[in-house]
Amino acid sequence: MGGDADVTETASIPDLEPRRETVVLEKGSNLMATLTATGLERTSAYNAIEALRDVFNPRKLRAGQEFDLVYAADAQDDIELLDQMSFQPDPETIVSVSRTNDGYQASSDKIELTPSRNVASGTIEQSLFLAAERNGVPIPVLMELIELYSYEVDFQRDIQPGDSFEIMYQELKNDAGERVRYGDVLYASMTLSGHEVRLYSYTDSNGETDFYNQKGESYRRALMRTPINGARLSSGYGKRKHPILGYTKMHKGIDFAAPTGTPIFAAGNGTIAKIGRNGGYGNYIQIRHNDSYATAYAHMNGFAKGLKQGSRVKQGDIIGYVGTTGRSTGPHLHYEILQNNAQVNPIRVKMPSGKTLKGEELDRFLADSDVLRKQYAELSIGNRKIASAE
């Protein structure tokens, strides 16, 4: 038999590719309308949204939110099926809804961020805020710096022209190298009237992280002198002519003028002993910290949700908001520290100290703090080189 062997040709069947689409939630619309507008059958859209509720409330969606949709490669009875919907409600979270044999299943996953470090420094000419802004300190980092030093520094009186600061903090970036948010402060230094106080973040052998000075002494005192950020000291402790009553009266606390609604923090760990209306104090909270110390907060616009007598609070928790209730001429916080049930001057009272590192723990801290200081120096030199090259 001659000739070529029989060749059987098989027609190639193209692989079916799933259809992909990105849609945007328009202002005044909702997720159901957004999905059905793509041609998705209403029942499929409804089932996907119901599954989503297990991990994310659709009512929290905002106009402009993007959704990546993947449709099934093969339509069933000419009805296109949604295989997957995913979106990022914030830069650190990705939410997905996927079709399974049993319907739709949702998941919410954190995006792994990569920490890097940045530094800033400056000399204060008018105010810490202006100096920080001029030297590129992000507002969240500045607020943490103020909170750190508020245990000992009166930001209205202690800061003078010529004082200076240094700070090293984390920046958290995604896979594209984009900064998602700022992380923790790792090292800070403030030089006030020639006196330098360096603070280092340190995690001890029990896994607890706190800030310590050069000697390994915790800088986080039992009580904060200023339990509010960005406020102006408007009235000190002592005798004064009362602005409403008109006669000289002992002012047994200090006042911080701030806009209505400014958050007020618990000055220390403790239990709420009193909460509610209290005569001329208006809306009032008293926190019992230990057998010797309590703090009081007055003229509040309102209290944080869920607080009641007996509630436990931690230092830095928001307990309420600045207002002008009771005998008050304008929005401010009236703040008192009580020692053995008697009001004392919050500016002058010697605060109960935190813990002090000793032995091997101190040695480890000193080694770690030396590393942080060197890292700060290296990054500062690197930033100066980049600035001079630009």
C-alpha positions as CSV (number, residue, x, y, z in Angstrom):
1,M,0.0,0.0,0.0
2,G,1.4,3.3,-1.0
3,G,0.7,6.9,-0.1
4,D,0.5,9.0,3.0
5,A,-1.1,7.6,6.2
6,D,-4.6,8.8,7.1
7,V,-4.5,11.9,9.2
8,T,-7.5,12.7,11.3
9,E,-7.9,16.4,12.0
10,T,-9.6,17.5,15.2
11,A,-11.0,21.0,15.4
12,S,-9.4,22.9,18.2
13,I,-12.0,24.1,20.8
14,P,-11.1,27.5,22.2
15,D,-10.8,27.6,26.0
16,L,-13.6,29.7,27.5
17,E,-12.3,32.7,29.3
18,P,-14.3,34.1,32.2
19,R,-15.5,37.6,31.7
20,R,-14.0,40.2,34.1
21,E,-15.4,43.6,34.8
22,T,-14.8,46.4,37.3
23,V,-17.8,48.5,38.4
24,V,-18.0,51.5,40.7
25,L,-20.7,52.2,43.2
26,E,-22.3,55.5,42.2
27,K,-23.5,58.2,44.6
28,G,-27.1,57.5,45.6
29,S,-27.0,53.9,44.4
30,N,-26.5,50.6,46.2
31,L,-24.8,47.3,45.6
32,M,-27.9,45.5,44.3
33,A,-28.5,48.2,41.7
34,T,-24.8,48.2,40.8
35,L,-24.6,44.5,40.2
36,T,-27.9,44.2,38.3
37,A,-26.9,47.1,36.0
38,T,-24.1,44.8,34.7
39,G,-26.7,42.4,33.5
40,L,-26.4,40.0,36.5
41,E,-29.5,38.2,37.3
42,R,-31.2,39.6,40.4
43,T,-31.3,36.3,42.4
44,S,-27.6,35.7,41.9
45,A,-26.8,39.3,43.0
46,Y,-29.1,38.9,46.1
47,N,-27.4,35.6,47.1
48,A,-23.9,37.2,46.7
49,I,-24.9,40.2,48.9
50,E,-26.4,38.0,51.6
51,A,-23.2,36.0,51.8
52,L,-21.3,39.3,52.0
53,R,-23.2,40.2,55.2
54,D,-21.3,37.5,57.1
55,V,-18.1,39.5,56.9
56,F,-19.0,43.0,55.9
57,N,-22.0,45.3,56.3
58,P,-23.1,46.5,52.8
59,R,-24.5,49.7,54.4
60,K,-20.9,50.8,55.1
61,L,-20.1,50.9,51.4
62,R,-19.3,54.4,50.1
63,A,-19.8,56.0,46.7
64,G,-16.7,55.5,44.6
65,Q,-16.0,51.9,45.9
66,E,-14.7,49.7,43.1
67,F,-15.7,46.0,42.7
68,D,-13.8,43.5,40.6
69,L,-16.3,41.0,39.1
70,V,-15.5,37.6,37.6
71,Y,-18.3,35.8,35.7
72,A,-18.6,32.1,35.1
73,A,-17.0,31.0,31.7
74,D,-20.2,29.2,30.7
75,A,-23.6,30.7,31.1
76,Q,-26.4,28.5,32.3
77,D,-29.6,28.8,30.3
78,D,-28.3,32.1,28.9
79,I,-28.1,33.5,32.5
80,E,-24.7,34.8,33.4
81,L,-23.5,33.6,36.8
82,L,-21.2,35.6,39.1
83,D,-18.2,33.5,40.1
84,Q,-16.4,36.0,42.3
85,M,-16.7,39.6,43.6
86,S,-13.9,41.3,45.4
87,F,-13.2,44.8,46.7
88,Q,-11.0,46.7,49.2
89,P,-13.0,48.6,51.8
90,D,-9.8,50.0,53.1
91,P,-6.1,49.7,52.1
92,E,-5.4,46.9,54.5
93,T,-8.4,44.6,53.8
94,I,-9.7,42.6,50.8
95,V,-13.2,41.2,50.9
96,S,-14.2,38.4,48.5
97,V,-17.4,36.6,47.7
98,S,-17.0,33.3,45.7
99,R,-19.5,30.9,44.2
100,T,-19.3,27.3,45.5
101,N,-21.4,24.2,45.0
102,D,-23.5,25.3,48.0
103,G,-24.1,28.9,47.0
104,Y,-21.9,31.9,47.8
105,Q,-19.2,32.1,50.5
106,A,-17.5,35.3,51.7
107,S,-14.1,36.0,53.3
108,S,-12.3,39.0,54.6
109,D,-8.5,38.9,54.6
110,K,-5.9,41.4,55.8
111,I,-3.3,42.5,53.3
112,E,0.2,41.9,54.6
113,L,2.0,45.3,54.9
114,T,5.8,45.8,54.9
115,P,7.1,48.1,57.6
116,S,9.9,50.6,56.8
117,R,11.3,53.4,58.9
118,N,11.5,57.1,58.5
119,V,12.9,60.0,60.6
120,A,12.3,63.7,61.1
121,S,13.8,66.4,63.3
122,G,13.4,70.1,63.8
123,T,13.9,73.2,65.9
124,I,10.9,74.9,67.5
125,E,10.6,78.6,66.7
126,Q,6.9,79.3,67.4
127,S,5.2,76.0,68.2
128,L,5.7,72.3,68.0
129,F,2.9,72.0,65.5
130,L,4.4,74.5,63.1
131,A,7.9,73.0,63.5
132,A,6.6,69.4,62.9
133,E,4.6,70.5,59.8
134,R,7.6,72.4,58.4
135,N,9.8,69.3,58.8
136,G,7.4,66.8,57.3
137,V,6.1,65.1,60.5
138,P,2.8,63.4,59.6
139,I,-0.1,64.5,61.9
140,P,-0.8,60.9,63.3
141,V,2.9,60.7,64.3
142,L,2.9,64.1,65.8
143,M,-0.1,63.3,67.9
144,E,1.6,60.1,69.2
145,L,4.7,62.2,70.1
146,I,2.5,64.7,72.0
147,E,0.8,61.8,73.8
148,L,4.1,60.3,74.8
149,Y,5.5,63.4,76.4
150,S,2.2,64.6,77.9
151,Y,3.0,62.6,81.1
152,E,5.7,65.1,82.0
153,V,5.6,68.0,79.6
154,D,3.1,70.9,79.8
155,F,3.0,71.8,76.1
156,Q,1.7,75.3,76.9
157,R,4.5,76.4,79.3
158,D,7.5,74.0,78.9
159,I,8.3,74.6,75.2
160,Q,10.4,77.6,74.3
161,P,11.9,78.9,71.0
162,G,15.1,77.0,70.3
163,D,13.9,73.7,71.7
164,S,14.1,70.8,69.4
165,F,12.9,67.3,68.6
166,E,13.9,64.0,66.9
167,I,11.6,61.1,65.9
168,M,11.8,57.8,64.2
169,Y,8.6,56.1,63.2
170,Q,7.3,53.2,61.0
171,E,5.6,53.5,57.7
172,L,3.5,50.5,56.5
173,K,3.5,49.8,52.7
174,N,1.7,47.5,50.4
175,D,3.2,45.3,47.6
176,A,3.2,48.2,45.2
177,G,5.4,50.2,47.6
178,E,2.6,52.6,48.4
179,R,2.4,53.9,52.0
180,V,-0.9,52.7,53.5
181,R,-0.6,54.1,56.9
182,Y,1.9,55.2,59.6
183,G,2.9,52.7,62.3
184,D,4.3,53.2,65.7
185,V,6.9,55.7,67.0
186,L,10.1,53.8,67.8
187,Y,12.3,56.5,69.1
188,A,11.8,60.1,70.1
189,S,13.9,62.9,71.7
190,M,12.9,66.3,72.9
191,T,15.4,68.9,74.1
192,L,13.6,71.5,76.3
193,S,15.6,74.4,77.7
194,G,18.8,72.4,77.2
195,H,17.5,69.3,78.9
196,E,17.2,66.3,76.5
197,V,14.8,63.4,77.2
198,R,15.1,60.4,74.9
199,L,12.4,57.8,74.7
200,Y,12.7,54.3,73.3
201,S,10.1,51.8,72.4
202,Y,10.9,48.5,74.1
203,T,9.2,45.1,74.3
204,D,10.1,43.4,77.6
205,S,10.4,39.6,78.3
206,N,6.7,39.4,79.0
207,G,5.8,40.8,75.6
208,E,4.6,44.2,76.9
209,T,5.7,47.2,74.9
210,D,6.2,50.6,76.5
211,F,8.5,53.7,76.3
212,Y,11.5,54.1,78.5
213,N,14.0,56.9,79.0
214,Q,17.8,56.5,78.8
215,K,17.9,55.0,82.3
216,G,15.3,52.3,81.6
217,E,12.6,54.0,83.5
218,S,9.1,53.8,82.1
219,Y,7.9,57.2,80.9
220,R,4.3,56.3,81.0
221,R,3.2,57.6,84.3
222,A,0.2,56.3,86.2
223,L,-1.6,59.5,85.3
224,M,-1.5,62.0,82.3
225,R,-1.2,65.7,83.1
226,T,-3.0,66.6,79.9
227,P,-5.8,64.1,79.0
228,I,-6.6,65.9,75.7
229,N,-4.8,66.6,72.5
230,G,-4.2,70.0,70.9
231,A,-6.0,72.0,73.6
232,R,-5.0,75.4,75.0
233,L,-4.6,75.8,78.8
234,S,-7.2,78.5,79.5
235,S,-7.3,78.6,83.3
236,G,-4.9,77.3,85.9
237,Y,-5.2,76.0,89.4
238,G,-5.8,78.4,92.3
239,K,-7.9,81.5,93.3
240,R,-9.6,83.4,90.5
241,K,-12.6,85.5,89.8
242,H,-15.3,83.1,88.7
243,P,-16.4,84.0,85.1
244,I,-20.1,83.3,85.9
245,L,-20.5,83.7,89.7
246,G,-18.5,87.0,89.7
247,Y,-16.6,86.5,92.9
248,T,-13.2,85.1,93.8
249,K,-13.3,81.4,94.2
250,M,-10.8,78.6,94.4
251,H,-10.4,76.9,91.1
252,K,-9.6,73.3,92.0
253,G,-8.5,72.0,88.6
254,I,-7.2,73.3,85.3
255,D,-9.2,74.1,82.2
256,F,-8.3,73.2,78.6
257,A,-10.1,75.2,75.9
258,A,-11.0,73.1,72.8
259,P,-13.7,72.8,70.2
260,T,-16.9,71.0,71.2
261,G,-16.6,67.3,70.4
262,T,-12.8,67.1,71.0
263,P,-12.1,63.6,72.5
264,I,-11.2,63.4,76.2
265,F,-9.0,60.5,77.4
266,A,-8.9,58.6,80.6
267,A,-5.7,59.9,82.3
268,G,-5.0,56.5,83.7
269,N,-6.2,52.9,84.2
270,G,-9.1,52.8,86.6
271,T,-12.8,52.3,87.4
272,I,-15.6,54.9,86.8
273,A,-16.8,56.0,90.2
274,K,-19.2,58.7,89.0
275,I,-20.8,59.5,85.7
276,G,-23.7,61.8,84.8
277,R,-24.9,65.3,85.6
278,N,-23.2,66.9,88.6
279,G,-24.5,70.4,89.3
280,G,-22.2,73.2,88.1
281,Y,-19.8,70.6,86.7
282,G,-22.4,69.6,84.1
283,N,-21.8,66.2,82.5
284,Y,-19.1,64.7,84.8
285,I,-17.0,61.6,85.1
286,Q,-14.8,60.6,88.0
287,I,-12.3,57.8,87.6
288,R,-10.8,56.0,90.7
289,H,-7.3,54.9,89.8
290,N,-6.1,53.4,93.1
291,D,-6.5,53.9,96.8
292,S,-4.8,57.3,96.6
293,Y,-5.6,58.9,93.2
294,A,-8.7,59.8,91.2
295,T,-9.3,62.1,88.3
296,A,-12.4,64.1,87.3
297,Y,-13.6,65.5,84.0
298,A,-16.4,68.2,83.8
299,H,-18.6,70.2,81.4
300,M,-18.5,67.4,78.8
301,N,-20.7,67.4,75.8
302,G,-21.4,63.7,76.1
303,F,-19.9,60.4,77.2
304,A,-18.4,57.6,75.2
305,K,-20.9,54.8,74.4
306,G,-21.2,52.0,76.9
307,L,-19.7,53.7,79.9
308,K,-21.4,53.4,83.3
309,Q,-20.6,53.4,87.0
310,G,-18.2,50.5,87.6
311,S,-16.9,50.4,84.0
312,R,-13.1,49.7,83.7
313,V,-11.1,52.1,81.5
314,K,-7.5,52.0,80.3
315,Q,-5.2,55.0,80.0
316,G,-5.8,56.8,76.7
317,D,-9.4,55.4,76.2
318,I,-11.8,58.0,75.0
319,I,-14.3,58.6,77.8
320,G,-16.2,61.6,76.4
321,Y,-16.1,64.8,74.4
322,V,-15.5,68.5,75.2
323,G,-18.6,70.6,75.8
324,T,-20.0,73.5,77.8
325,T,-22.5,71.9,80.1
326,G,-23.1,73.2,83.7
327,R,-21.6,76.5,84.7
328,S,-19.4,77.2,81.7
329,T,-18.9,80.2,79.5
330,G,-17.6,78.2,76.5
331,P,-16.4,74.7,75.4
332,H,-13.6,73.4,77.5
333,L,-12.5,70.5,79.7
334,H,-12.3,71.1,83.4
335,Y,-9.8,68.5,84.7
336,E,-9.0,67.6,88.3
337,I,-6.6,65.2,90.0
338,L,-7.7,64.1,93.5
339,Q,-5.1,62.8,95.9
340,N,-6.6,61.2,99.0
341,N,-10.0,62.7,98.0
342,A,-8.7,66.3,97.9
343,Q,-8.0,68.2,94.7
344,V,-4.3,69.0,93.9
345,N,-2.7,71.0,91.2
346,P,-2.4,68.7,88.1
347,I,0.6,70.7,86.8
348,R,2.7,70.5,90.0
349,V,1.7,67.2,91.6
350,K,4.4,64.5,91.5
351,M,3.0,61.8,89.4
352,P,3.2,58.1,90.4
353,S,6.0,56.6,88.4
354,G,5.9,53.5,86.2
355,K,8.2,50.5,86.4
356,T,12.0,50.5,86.1
357,L,13.9,47.9,84.2
358,K,16.6,46.0,86.1
359,G,19.2,43.3,85.7
360,E,19.2,41.4,82.4
361,E,16.1,43.2,81.3
362,L,17.9,46.5,81.6
363,D,20.9,45.2,79.7
364,R,18.7,44.0,76.9
365,F,17.0,47.4,76.8
366,L,20.2,49.3,76.7
367,A,21.4,47.2,73.8
368,D,18.2,47.6,71.9
369,S,18.1,51.4,72.5
370,D,21.6,51.7,71.2
371,V,20.5,50.0,67.9
372,L,17.5,52.3,67.6
373,R,19.7,55.4,68.1
374,K,22.2,54.2,65.4
375,Q,19.3,53.5,63.0
376,Y,18.0,57.0,63.6
377,A,21.4,58.5,62.8
378,E,21.9,56.4,59.6
379,L,18.4,57.4,58.3
380,S,19.0,61.0,59.1
381,I,22.3,61.0,57.1
382,G,20.5,59.2,54.2
383,N,17.7,61.8,54.2
384,R,20.1,64.7,54.2
385,K,22.0,63.2,51.2
386,I,18.7,62.8,49.3
387,A,17.7,66.4,50.1
388,S,21.0,67.8,49.0
389,A,20.9,65.9,45.7
390,E,17.4,67.2,44.8
